Amino acid sequence: MFYFISKLFWFLAEPSNLVGFILLLTTLGLATRYAGAARKLLAATTLVYLLAAFGPLEPILMRPLEDRFPRPPADMPAPDGVIVLGGGMDEYAIESRGALVLNAGGSRMTEGAMLARRFPQAKLIFTGGSGAIRQQAITEAEAARRLFLALGVPPEQLVLEDQSRNTYENAILTREIVKPRPEQRFLLVTSGFHIPRAMGVFRRAGFNVIAWPADYATSGTPADYWHFNTAASGNLMFLDLAAKEWVGLIAYRLAGMTDALLPAP
């Protein structure tokens, strides 16, 4: 139930969607006796849209998430396993096109493959079933298996979890398969903005995990705040991602799924 409610809520609350819904309502309101209020709301919504599309709102929300956990040092000890979270592949395109298609989070997959080569004694654990409402032909885990094998990861090094639909289920179902011991250490590979929530969930599930951010939406420099982005679509996409993470952190904490509101190293 939590999964479906969260999907419906975010469809309505996602910033780029929400602006569209408000614009539709205000446009309809112009033809009613509330036209004056509708014009004011339309002007305010347009201003918010311009700020979101071209202003620094995206890095203001994204940087605290991506800066929260640094990468481990180069001389870190070998881990017992490398856990890669789903969300880096386009299963629909893979099935229909017959190609291994990565999406904006595809660095999770390439980082996982590189870490598997770097630490050949560590298991490469991929967790991801399907986060879609409608039925898919293949799971994320099957798509990941095809990619990792194509990149040269030995099949005996792979561990696949193919039922999870969100970060909480990633942790719980992977724990059931891996059965981690307290002395074991696992690298947790996911996007930089997603690392805080993922770390909190896996810690609560009993994993001794070390954050390994795989991709970033910001540069980590002061230029993030003053650089003028002319691509409104890109700004809005990353704003949606950042807003979803902050909402997810709050919702997971209220539901007791994570060990802190904003987990720290």
Secondary structure, 3 states (H helix, E strand, C coil): CHHHHHHHHHHHHCHHHHHHHHHHHHHHHCCCCCHHHHHHHHHHHHHHHHHHHHCCHHHHHHHHHHCCCCCCCCCCCCCCEEEEECCCECHHHHHHHCCCCECCCCHHHHHHHHHHHHCCCCEEEEECCCCCCCCCCCCHHHHHHHHHHHCCCCHHHEEEECCCCCHHHHHHHHHHHHCCCCCCCEEEEECHHHHHHHHHHHHHCCCCEEEEECCCCCCCCCHHHHCCCCCHHHHHHHHHHHHHHHHHHHHHHHCCCCCCCCCCC
